[in-house]
């Protein structure tokens, strides 16, 4: 079991980047998947994990990145932010324009044309900083876990089968035989003999149709964000995404299934309509379940 699921006292001793990487690897997420969900570049995700803060924007951006990353991999962001407060360098904001003395008429004195050029650059820098802060606030208000883009075969539509509907199949078997007299002997023509038609109707009850729909199906619901991966006997990933609270996913494939649940205590799983007790598969100190369904 990785460091992500050790006791909190042990995990807090690790650097924030190391904790985030361990949690990502425990959920079997690639840096590309994390970058896609957080709307970041892959190099920025790697810079966070390696704590290469000089390759990232301002401290305000870094704290926002780490907060959303922690929520994505089910870590408490507050200890990580406290760690950042100790290791991030202090940023200095230029106050040349703000500290410049004012004339009696309220304007900034300029002795010459050369003096005006640096002041204009400082003013543009202050405006740029204001725009950057506004961009940070916009980013922090974005959802922490955008939907994971899945391959086409993994996002097949779910078809709900109405159990009240009845499926009927009619099999009609008909046979006829006729005897035709030769045309050259009309006087010896024989009457046409027809065999009686036989009809048979077979009706399939509604319960049988419902049973077909539920065969080998898996339904997942969750009380909080929970990452779930399901691989069938053919090696196909029939599901690999984060299940949001209040939503459910129903998938089917070829059993047996290999199932991995990232937040098992808050997740409910049903196999062929029967509830599966995930707590029976939990290991001490871990919220992750690895199991096989046959």
Backbone as numpy.savetxt, mean C-alpha at the origin, in Angstrom:
# Nx Ny Nz CAx CAy CAz Cx Cy Cz
14.87 -12.10 14.20 14.02 -10.91 14.20 14.89 -9.68 14.20
14.55 -8.68 13.43 15.40 -7.50 13.26 15.28 -6.59 14.46
16.18 -5.51 14.46 16.23 -4.58 15.57 14.94 -3.82 15.74
14.10 -3.76 14.67 12.86 -3.00 14.75 11.96 -3.54 15.84
12.01 -4.84 16.08 11.06 -5.46 17.00 11.71 -5.82 18.33
12.90 -5.29 18.63 13.48 -5.45 19.94 12.83 -4.48 20.89
13.19 -4.55 22.16 12.62 -3.66 23.16 12.92 -2.23 22.81
12.04 -1.30 23.30 12.20 0.11 22.95 13.49 0.67 23.50
13.95 0.19 24.67 15.19 0.70 25.24 16.38 0.38 24.36
16.38 -0.81 23.74 17.48 -1.19 22.85 17.41 -0.43 21.54
16.19 -0.29 20.97 16.03 0.39 19.69 16.43 1.85 19.78
16.17 2.48 20.98 16.46 3.91 21.10 17.95 4.19 21.07
18.78 3.16 21.29 20.22 3.36 21.24 20.74 3.44 19.81
19.96 2.99 18.85 20.39 2.99 17.46 20.15 4.35 16.82
20.97 4.74 15.83 20.69 5.98 15.08 19.34 5.90 14.38
18.74 7.06 14.16 17.41 7.10 13.54 17.42 6.44 12.17
18.45 6.71 11.37 18.52 6.11 10.04 18.58 4.60 10.09
19.32 4.06 11.04 19.44 2.60 11.17 18.09 2.00 11.57
17.37 2.65 12.50 16.06 2.14 12.91 15.08 2.12 11.73
15.09 3.17 10.93 14.18 3.22 9.78 14.53 2.13 8.77
15.81 1.92 8.51 16.21 0.89 7.55 15.83 -0.50 8.05
16.06 -0.78 9.36 15.70 -2.08 9.91 14.20 -2.34 9.81
13.40 -1.30 10.09 11.95 -1.46 10.01 11.51 -1.70 8.57
12.13 -1.00 7.62 11.79 -1.21 6.20 12.12 -2.63 5.77
13.29 -3.11 6.13 13.69 -4.46 5.73 12.82 -5.52 6.38
12.35 -5.28 7.61 11.47 -6.24 8.27 10.14 -6.37 7.53
9.69 -5.29 6.90 8.45 -5.33 6.12 8.70 -5.71 4.67
9.96 -6.01 4.34 10.33 -6.42 2.98 9.95 -5.35 1.95
10.17 -4.09 2.31 9.95 -2.98 1.39 11.30 -2.53 0.83
11.33 -2.21 -0.45 12.55 -1.73 -1.09 12.62 -0.21 -0.94
13.83 0.39 -1.08 13.92 1.85 -1.06 13.06 2.50 -2.14
12.91 1.83 -3.28 12.08 2.38 -4.35 10.61 2.46 -3.92
10.11 1.42 -3.22 8.72 1.44 -2.76 8.50 2.54 -1.73
9.45 2.71 -0.81 9.33 3.77 0.20 9.35 5.14 -0.47
10.26 5.32 -1.43 10.34 6.61 -2.14 9.04 6.91 -2.87
8.42 5.89 -3.47 7.17 6.08 -4.20 6.05 6.50 -3.27
5.99 5.90 -2.07 4.90 6.20 -1.14 5.09 7.56 -0.47
6.35 7.96 -0.22 6.61 9.23 0.44 6.81 10.38 -0.54
6.72 10.09 -1.86 6.92 11.12 -2.89 8.33 11.73 -2.79
9.33 10.87 -2.58 10.71 11.31 -2.51 11.52 10.62 -3.60
12.75 11.10 -3.80 13.69 10.40 -4.68 14.34 9.26 -3.90
14.75 8.22 -4.61 15.39 7.08 -3.95 16.65 7.53 -3.22
17.42 8.44 -3.82 18.66 8.90 -3.18 18.35 9.62 -1.87
17.18 10.27 -1.76 16.83 10.93 -0.51 16.49 9.92 0.57
15.80 8.82 0.20 15.50 7.76 1.16 16.80 7.15 1.69
17.75 6.89 0.79 19.03 6.32 1.21 19.82 7.31 2.06
19.72 8.60 1.74 20.43 9.62 2.53 19.87 9.67 3.95
18.54 9.51 4.10 17.94 9.48 5.44 18.46 8.28 6.22
18.48 7.10 5.59 18.93 5.89 6.28 20.41 5.96 6.64
21.21 6.62 5.80 22.66 6.75 6.06 22.99 8.01 6.87
21.94 8.81 7.16 22.10 10.07 7.90 23.09 11.00 7.21
23.03 11.01 5.88 23.84 11.95 5.09 23.04 13.24 4.95
22.92 13.98 6.05 22.04 15.13 6.10 22.50 16.26 5.18
23.79 16.30 4.85 24.27 17.35 3.96 23.75 17.18 2.53
23.20 15.99 2.20 22.64 15.76 0.87 21.14 16.05 0.82
20.57 16.49 1.95 19.13 16.76 2.04 18.90 18.26 2.19
17.64 18.71 2.00 17.34 20.14 2.18 17.48 20.56 3.64
16.77 21.60 4.04 16.91 22.17 5.38 16.46 21.19 6.46
16.77 21.55 7.72 16.39 20.71 8.85 14.88 20.50 8.92
14.12 21.52 8.53 12.66 21.39 8.57 12.20 20.30 7.62
12.78 20.23 6.43 12.47 19.15 5.49 12.87 17.79 6.07
14.06 17.72 6.65 14.55 16.44 7.17 13.62 15.90 8.25
13.18 16.76 9.16 12.26 16.30 10.21 10.94 15.81 9.61
10.46 16.50 8.58 9.23 16.04 7.94 9.41 14.70 7.25
10.55 14.52 6.56 10.82 13.23 5.91 10.83 12.10 6.93
11.57 12.30 8.04 11.72 11.24 9.04 10.38 10.93 9.71
9.56 11.95 9.97 8.26 11.72 10.60 7.38 10.82 9.72
7.28 11.14 8.43 6.45 10.34 7.53 7.02 8.95 7.30
8.34 8.85 7.22 8.99 7.54 7.04 8.67 6.64 8.25
8.77 7.19 9.47 8.50 6.41 10.68 7.06 5.91 10.70
6.12 6.76 10.33 4.72 6.32 10.32 4.49 5.22 9.29
5.19 5.29 8.17 5.01 4.28 7.13 5.44 2.90 7.61
6.51 2.82 8.39 7.04 1.50 8.82 6.66 1.20 10.27
5.61 1.87 10.79 5.04 1.58 12.11 6.02 1.84 13.26
6.78 2.94 13.18 7.64 3.36 14.28 7.09 4.64 14.89
7.34 4.84 16.20 6.97 6.08 16.87 7.93 7.17 16.42
7.44 8.24 15.78 8.37 9.25 15.25 9.00 10.14 16.31
8.40 10.26 17.51 8.89 11.23 18.49 10.32 10.94 18.95
10.68 9.68 19.32 12.08 9.43 19.70 13.07 9.74 18.58
12.65 9.50 17.33 13.53 9.79 16.21 13.73 11.29 16.04
12.66 12.07 16.26 12.78 13.52 16.14 13.65 14.09 17.27
13.55 13.49 18.47 14.42 13.93 19.57 15.89 13.64 19.24
16.12 12.50 18.60 17.48 12.17 18.19 17.99 13.19 17.16
17.13 13.57 16.20 17.55 14.54 15.18 17.90 15.88 15.80
17.16 16.26 16.85 17.43 17.55 17.49 18.85 17.60 18.07
19.42 16.42 18.38 20.76 16.38 18.95 21.86 16.32 17.89
21.53 15.77 16.72 22.59 15.54 15.72 22.54 16.51 14.54
21.39 17.14 14.28 21.33 18.05 13.13 22.12 19.33 13.43
22.86 19.83 12.46 23.59 21.08 12.67 22.63 22.26 12.78
23.05 23.27 13.54 22.23 24.46 13.71 22.33 25.30 12.45
21.17 25.68 11.91 21.15 26.48 10.69 21.15 27.96 11.03
21.95 28.73 10.31 22.03 30.17 10.51 21.23 30.88 9.41
20.37 31.81 9.80 19.59 32.58 8.84 20.17 33.98 8.76
20.49 34.40 7.54 21.08 35.73 7.35 20.08 36.81 7.71
20.53 37.77 8.53 19.65 38.87 8.95 20.21 40.22 8.51
21.04 40.19 7.46 21.67 41.44 7.01 20.64 42.50 6.68
19.59 42.11 5.97 18.57 43.08 5.57 17.77 43.55 6.77
17.48 42.60 7.71 16.64 42.97 8.85 17.39 43.88 9.82
18.73 43.70 9.91 19.52 44.49 10.85 20.00 45.81 10.27
19.74 46.08 9.00 20.23 47.31 8.37 19.55 48.52 9.00
20.29 49.58 9.33 19.68 50.78 9.94 18.75 51.47 8.95
17.73 52.10 9.48 16.74 52.79 8.67 16.98 54.29 8.73
16.72 54.97 7.62 16.73 56.43 7.60 15.49 56.93 8.32
15.44 58.23 8.56 14.30 58.82 9.25 13.01 58.64 8.48
13.10 58.50 7.16 11.89 58.32 6.36 11.50 56.86 6.27
12.19 55.94 7.00 11.80 54.53 7.03 12.39 53.71 5.92
13.35 54.24 5.15 13.94 53.48 4.06 15.34 53.04 4.44
15.86 52.02 3.75 17.21 51.52 3.99 18.19 52.40 3.23
19.22 52.93 3.90 20.15 53.84 3.21 21.01 53.08 2.22
21.25 53.67 1.07 22.13 53.12 0.05 23.10 54.23 -0.34
24.40 53.94 -0.20 25.39 54.96 -0.53 25.69 55.03 -2.01
25.54 53.94 -2.68 25.88 53.94 -4.10 25.13 52.82 -4.79
25.29 52.73 -6.09 24.65 51.68 -6.87 25.18 50.32 -6.48
26.47 50.23 -6.14 27.05 48.96 -5.72 26.40 48.46 -4.43
26.06 49.37 -3.56 25.46 48.97 -2.27 24.08 48.36 -2.47
23.37 48.82 -3.50 22.01 48.32 -3.72 22.01 46.89 -4.23
23.02 46.48 -4.95 23.01 45.14 -5.53 23.05 44.05 -4.47
23.96 44.07 -3.47 23.93 43.02 -2.43 22.62 43.01 -1.66
22.06 44.19 -1.38 20.80 44.23 -0.63 19.68 43.57 -1.42
19.67 43.79 -2.72 18.64 43.15 -3.54 18.79 41.64 -3.51
20.03 41.16 -3.50 20.26 39.71 -3.43 19.76 39.16 -2.11
20.03 39.90 -1.01 19.56 39.46 0.31 18.04 39.40 0.33
17.38 40.42 -0.25 15.92 40.43 -0.29 15.37 39.23 -1.04
16.00 38.91 -2.16 15.56 37.74 -2.93 15.78 36.45 -2.12
16.87 36.40 -1.34 17.12 35.23 -0.51 16.05 35.05 0.55
15.63 36.18 1.18 14.58 36.10 2.20 13.27 35.63 1.58
12.93 36.16 0.40 11.70 35.72 -0.27 11.77 34.24 -0.62
12.94 33.79 -1.11 13.10 32.37 -1.43 12.93 31.50 -0.20
13.47 31.95 0.95 13.33 31.18 2.19 11.86 31.09 2.61
11.12 32.20 2.45 9.70 32.18 2.79 8.94 31.18 1.93
9.25 31.16 0.63 8.60 30.19 -0.26 8.96 28.77 0.13
10.22 28.55 0.53 10.64 27.20 0.95 9.90 26.74 2.18
9.72 27.64 3.17 8.98 27.27 4.38 7.53 26.93 4.04
6.94 27.71 3.13 5.58 27.39 2.71 5.49 26.03 2.06
6.49 25.68 1.26 6.52 24.35 0.64 6.63 23.25 1.67
7.40 23.50 2.73 7.53 22.49 3.79 6.19 22.23 4.46
5.47 23.32 4.81 4.16 23.14 5.44 3.21 22.37 4.54
3.27 22.64 3.24 2.41 21.89 2.31 2.78 20.41 2.32
4.08 20.11 2.32 4.52 18.69 2.31 4.06 17.96 3.57
4.19 18.65 4.74 3.84 17.98 6.00 2.36 17.68 6.11
1.53 18.39 5.33 0.10 18.14 5.36 -0.33 17.05 4.41
0.61 16.51 3.62 0.27 15.43 2.70 0.11 14.13 3.47
-0.69 13.16 2.96 -0.86 11.87 3.64 0.48 11.17 3.81
0.63 10.48 4.98 1.89 9.81 5.29 2.13 8.60 4.43
1.07 7.87 4.01 1.24 6.63 3.26 0.37 6.64 2.02
0.85 7.22 0.94 0.08 7.10 -0.31 -0.06 5.65 -0.71
-1.03 5.41 -1.55 -1.28 4.04 -1.99 -0.08 3.48 -2.72
0.23 2.25 -2.44 1.34 1.57 -3.10 0.92 1.15 -4.49
1.71 1.56 -5.51 1.41 1.17 -6.89 1.78 -0.29 -7.07
0.80 -1.11 -7.46 1.00 -2.54 -7.60 1.00 -2.94 -9.06
1.66 -4.06 -9.39 1.58 -4.58 -10.76 0.15 -4.88 -11.14
-0.08 -4.91 -12.45 -1.45 -5.08 -12.95 -2.09 -6.35 -12.44
-1.31 -7.45 -12.34 -1.91 -8.71 -11.93 -2.28 -8.70 -10.46
-1.71 -7.73 -9.69 -2.00 -7.71 -8.27 -3.20 -6.83 -7.93
-3.75 -6.09 -8.90 -4.85 -5.19 -8.62 -6.10 -5.56 -9.40
-6.38 -6.87 -9.43 -7.54 -7.34 -10.15 -8.80 -6.93 -9.39
-9.85 -6.52 -10.11 -11.08 -6.11 -9.43 -11.71 -7.26 -8.66
-12.38 -6.91 -7.58 -13.03 -7.90 -6.73 -14.50 -8.01 -7.17
-14.95 -9.20 -7.39 -16.32 -9.45 -7.83 -17.11 -9.96 -6.64
-18.14 -9.20 -6.24 -19.00 -9.64 -5.15 -20.11 -10.52 -5.70
-20.30 -11.68 -5.09 -21.33 -12.62 -5.52 -22.51 -12.50 -4.57
-23.68 -12.21 -5.10 -24.87 -12.11 -4.29 -25.33 -13.50 -3.89
-25.29 -13.84 -2.57 -25.68 -15.20 -2.18 -27.15 -15.49 -2.43
-27.98 -14.43 -2.64 -29.40 -14.69 -2.85 -29.71 -15.07 -4.29
-28.75 -14.83 -5.17 -29.00 -15.15 -6.58 -28.84 -16.64 -6.82
-29.69 -17.21 -7.65 -29.64 -18.64 -7.95 -29.11 -18.83 -9.36
-28.22 -19.79 -9.48 -27.64 -20.12 -10.78 -28.35 -21.35 -11.30
-28.92 -21.22 -12.45 -29.66 -22.33 -13.04 -29.03 -22.74 -14.35
-28.96 -24.02 -14.53 -28.40 -24.56 -15.77 -29.37 -25.58 -16.32
-29.75 -25.39 -17.53 -30.68 -26.30 -18.18 -29.95 -27.09 -19.24
-30.09 -28.37 -19.12 -29.50 -29.26 -20.11 -30.65 -29.95 -20.83
-30.76 -29.68 -22.08 -31.85 -30.24 -22.87 -31.27 -31.23 -23.85
-31.72 -32.43 -23.74 -31.26 -33.49 -24.63 -32.44 -33.90 -25.51
-32.26 -33.76 -26.77 -33.33 -34.11 -27.69 -32.78 -35.02 -28.78
-33.54 -35.98 -29.13 -33.14 -36.88 -30.22 -34.35 -37.17 -31.09
-34.13 -37.27 -32.33 -35.22 -37.56 -33.26 -34.71 -38.51 -34.33
-35.53 -39.40 -34.71 -35.17 -40.34 -35.78 -36.32 -40.38 -36.78
-36.00 -40.41 -38.00 -37.04 -40.45 -39.02 -36.64 -41.43 -40.11
-37.61 -42.08 -40.64 -37.38 -43.01 -41.77 -37.99 -42.39 -43.01
-37.18 -42.25 -44.07 -37.64 -41.61 -45.31 -37.67 -42.67 -46.41
-38.78 -42.78 -47.06 -38.94 -43.77 -48.14 -38.24 -43.28 -49.38
-37.75 -44.16 -50.25 -37.12 -43.75 -51.51 -38.09 -42.98 -52.37
-37.57 -41.94 -53.07 -38.45 -41.11 -53.90 -38.93 -41.85 -55.13
-38.21 -42.92 -55.58 -38.57 -43.62 -56.80 -39.73 -44.58 -56.61
-40.16 -44.83 -55.36 -41.28 -45.76 -55.13 -42.31 -45.09 -54.26
-43.07 -44.15 -54.78 -44.06 -43.42 -53.98 -45.16 -44.33 -53.50
-45.49 -45.40 -54.33 -46.57 -46.25 -53.89 -46.20 -47.05 -52.65
-44.89 -47.17 -52.34 -44.50 -47.96 -51.16 -43.97 -47.05 -50.06
-44.35 -45.78 -50.14 -43.84 -44.83 -49.14 -44.33 -45.21 -47.76
-43.41 -45.13 -46.82 -43.74 -45.46 -45.44 -43.89 -44.17 -44.62
-44.74 -44.14 -43.62 -44.89 -42.94 -42.78 -43.61 -42.66 -41.99
-43.38 -41.38 -41.77 -42.19 -40.96 -41.02 -42.42 -41.22 -39.54
-41.45 -41.92 -38.94 -41.56 -42.25 -37.52 -40.64 -41.33 -36.72
-41.18 -40.57 -35.79 -40.40 -39.63 -34.98 -40.35 -40.11 -33.54
-39.13 -40.13 -33.00 -38.98 -40.51 -31.58 -39.40 -39.34 -30.69
-40.02 -39.59 -29.60 -40.46 -38.51 -28.69 -39.25 -37.78 -28.10
-39.36 -36.43 -27.96 -38.28 -35.61 -27.40 -38.25 -35.76 -25.88
-37.02 -35.78 -25.39 -36.83 -35.92 -23.94 -36.12 -34.67 -23.43
-36.65 -34.01 -22.44 -36.06 -32.81 -21.86 -35.75 -33.06 -20.38
-34.56 -32.52 -19.96 -34.14 -32.67 -18.57 -33.58 -31.33 -18.09
-34.08 -30.83 -16.99 -33.64 -29.56 -16.42 -32.94 -29.81 -15.10
-31.70 -29.27 -14.98 -30.92 -29.42 -13.75 -30.75 -28.04 -13.13
-31.16 -27.85 -11.89 -31.07 -26.57 -11.20 -30.02 -26.66 -10.10
-29.04 -25.70 -10.13 -28.00 -25.65 -9.10 -28.44 -24.68 -8.02
-28.50 -25.07 -6.76 -28.95 -24.18 -5.69 -28.01 -23.00 -5.50
-28.55 -21.90 -4.90 -27.76 -20.69 -4.69 -26.59 -20.93 -3.77
-26.73 -21.83 -2.80 -25.64 -22.10 -1.86 -24.41 -22.63 -2.57
-24.61 -23.40 -3.65 -23.46 -23.93 -4.39 -22.69 -22.81 -5.07
-23.39 -21.83 -5.63 -22.71 -20.70 -6.27 -21.92 -19.89 -5.26
-22.49 -19.70 -4.06 -21.77 -18.96 -3.02 -20.53 -19.71 -2.58
-20.63 -21.04 -2.50 -19.47 -21.84 -2.08 -18.33 -21.73 -3.09
-18.69 -21.68 -4.38 -17.66 -21.54 -5.42 -16.93 -20.21 -5.28
-17.70 -19.14 -4.96 -17.10 -17.81 -4.85 -16.14 -17.73 -3.66
-16.46 -18.46 -2.54 -15.65 -18.38 -1.34 -14.47 -19.34 -1.34
-14.42 -20.28 -2.28 -13.37 -21.30 -2.27 -12.00 -20.64 -2.40
-11.12 -20.94 -1.49 -9.73 -20.48 -1.50 -9.59 -18.96 -1.40
-10.61 -18.27 -0.91 -10.54 -16.81 -0.82 -9.99 -16.38 0.55
-9.34 -15.20 0.56 -8.81 -14.61 1.79 -9.35 -13.18 1.89
-9.94 -12.85 3.05 -10.43 -11.50 3.30 -9.63 -10.89 4.44
-9.20 -9.63 4.27 -8.40 -8.95 5.28 -9.04 -7.62 5.62
-9.19 -7.34 6.92 -9.59 -6.03 7.42 -8.61 -5.62 8.52
-8.58 -4.31 8.83 -7.62 -3.85 9.83 -8.18 -2.65 10.57
-7.77 -2.51 11.86 -8.17 -1.38 12.67 -7.21 -0.20 12.53
-6.05 -0.44 11.94 -5.07 0.61 11.69 -4.29 0.25 10.43
-3.39 1.11 10.00 -2.60 0.79 8.80 -1.81 -0.49 9.02
-1.96 -1.45 8.13 -1.28 -2.75 8.27 -0.82 -3.22 6.90
0.47 -3.53 6.79 1.03 -4.02 5.52 0.85 -5.53 5.43
0.29 -6.01 4.29 -0.01 -7.43 4.10 0.55 -7.88 2.76
1.18 -9.05 2.76 1.67 -9.67 1.52 1.19 -11.12 1.47
0.61 -11.52 0.32 0.12 -12.89 0.13 0.68 -13.42 -1.18
1.34 -14.57 -1.13 1.91 -15.23 -2.31 1.28 -16.61 -2.43
0.76 -16.95 -3.64 0.10 -18.24 -3.80 1.10 -19.32 -4.20
0.57 -20.53 -4.47 1.42 -21.69 -4.75 2.23 -21.52 -6.04
1.75 -20.67 -6.95 2.47 -20.45 -8.21 3.53 -19.35 -8.10
3.69 -18.79 -6.90 4.66 -17.72 -6.71 4.13 -16.34 -7.07
2.83 -16.23 -7.35 2.25 -14.94 -7.70 1.89 -14.16 -6.44
2.25 -12.86 -6.41 1.84 -12.00 -5.30 0.41 -11.53 -5.56
-0.55 -12.21 -4.94 -1.94 -11.83 -5.15 -2.29 -10.57 -4.35
-1.46 -10.22 -3.36 -1.68 -8.99 -2.60 -0.37 -8.54 -1.98
-0.08 -7.24 -2.09 1.10 -6.66 -1.43 0.84 -5.16 -1.30
0.23 -4.76 -0.18 -0.12 -3.36 0.00 -0.44 -3.08 1.45
-0.68 -1.80 1.76 -1.07 -1.38 3.11 -2.60 -1.34 3.18
-3.18 -2.07 4.14 -4.63 -2.08 4.35 -4.97 -0.94 5.29
-5.83 -0.03 4.84 -6.21 1.13 5.64 -7.37 0.79 6.58
-7.52 1.50 7.72 -8.64 1.25 8.64 -9.98 1.47 7.94
-10.93 0.58 8.18 -12.26 0.70 7.60 -12.39 0.12 6.22
-11.31 -0.38 5.63 -11.35 -0.99 4.30 -11.09 -2.49 4.41
-11.51 -3.23 3.40 -11.22 -4.66 3.37 -10.78 -5.06 1.96
-9.97 -6.11 1.91 -9.52 -6.65 0.63 -9.84 -8.12 0.58
-10.37 -8.60 -0.54 -10.68 -10.01 -0.74 -9.92 -10.47 -1.98
-9.09 -11.49 -1.83 -8.29 -12.01 -2.93 -8.40 -13.52 -2.98
-8.03 -14.09 -4.11 -8.05 -15.55 -4.27 -6.94 -15.94 -5.23
-6.45 -17.14 -5.05 -5.40 -17.67 -5.91 -5.34 -19.18 -5.77
-4.13 -19.71 -5.93 -3.93 -21.15 -5.85 -3.27 -21.47 -4.51
-3.97 -22.15 -3.58 -3.34 -22.50 -2.30 -2.30 -23.60 -2.49
-1.39 -23.77 -1.51 -1.31 -23.03 -0.25 -0.75 -21.63 -0.43
-1.10 -20.73 0.53 -0.64 -19.35 0.48 0.44 -19.12 1.54
1.42 -18.27 1.20 2.37 -17.77 2.18 1.96 -16.34 2.53
1.63 -16.11 3.81 1.03 -14.85 4.25 1.98 -14.17 5.24
2.17 -12.85 5.04 2.95 -12.04 5.98 2.14 -10.80 6.34
1.93 -10.57 7.64 1.14 -9.44 8.13 2.04 -8.58 9.01
2.14 -7.28 8.70 3.06 -6.40 9.41 2.54 -5.87 10.73
1.23 -5.78 10.93 0.66 -5.28 12.19 -0.44 -6.23 12.61
-0.07 -7.47 12.95 -1.02 -8.56 13.16 -2.02 -8.30 14.29
-1.64 -7.71 15.46 -2.62 -7.54 16.53 -3.82 -6.69 16.14
-3.68 -5.83 15.14 -4.78 -4.95 14.72 -5.40 -5.40 13.39
-5.11 -6.62 12.96 -5.55 -7.10 11.65 -6.41 -8.35 11.81
-7.49 -8.45 11.01 -8.34 -9.64 11.00 -8.23 -10.32 9.64
-8.09 -11.65 9.64 -7.92 -12.42 8.40 -8.92 -13.56 8.39
-9.60 -13.73 7.24 -10.58 -14.81 7.08 -10.17 -15.65 5.88
-10.11 -16.97 6.08 -9.74 -17.90 5.02 -10.92 -18.82 4.76
-11.44 -18.79 3.51 -12.63 -19.57 3.14 -13.79 -19.27 4.08
-13.92 -18.00 4.49 -15.02 -17.59 5.35 -14.80 -17.82 6.82
-13.69 -18.46 7.21 -13.42 -18.77 8.61 -12.36 -17.80 9.16
-12.61 -17.27 10.38 -11.66 -16.36 11.01 -10.39 -17.11 11.41
-9.22 -16.51 11.11 -7.93 -17.10 11.47 -7.34 -16.29 12.63
-7.04 -16.95 13.75 -6.49 -16.29 14.93 -5.00 -15.99 14.69
-4.68 -14.75 14.33 -3.30 -14.39 14.04 -2.42 -14.38 15.29
-3.04 -14.17 16.47 -2.23 -14.12 17.69 -1.52 -15.44 17.96
-2.07 -16.54 17.43 -1.43 -17.84 17.65 -0.11 -17.97 16.91
0.13 -17.08 15.93 1.35 -17.15 15.13 2.37 -16.08 15.51
2.04 -15.24 16.51 2.95 -14.18 16.91 4.12 -14.72 17.73
5.29 -14.13 17.53 6.45 -14.45 18.34 6.64 -13.36 19.40
7.24 -13.69 20.54 7.42 -12.69 21.60 8.14 -11.44 21.10
7.58 -10.27 21.44 8.21 -9.01 21.08 8.03 -8.61 19.64
7.15 -9.28 18.89 6.99 -8.99 17.46 5.53 -8.81 17.12
5.26 -7.90 16.19 3.91 -7.70 15.66 3.74 -8.31 14.28
4.78 -8.97 13.77 4.76 -9.53 12.42 4.44 -11.01 12.48
3.55 -11.45 11.56 3.17 -12.87 11.46 3.62 -13.40 10.11
4.28 -14.54 10.12 4.60 -15.30 8.91 3.91 -16.65 9.03
3.06 -16.99 8.06 2.29 -18.21 8.18 1.98 -18.77 6.80
1.44 -20.00 6.80 1.03 -20.66 5.56 -0.41 -21.11 5.72
-1.23 -20.82 4.71 -2.63 -21.23 4.70 -2.83 -22.26 3.60
-3.43 -23.40 3.97 -3.67 -24.46 3.00 -5.17 -24.63 2.79
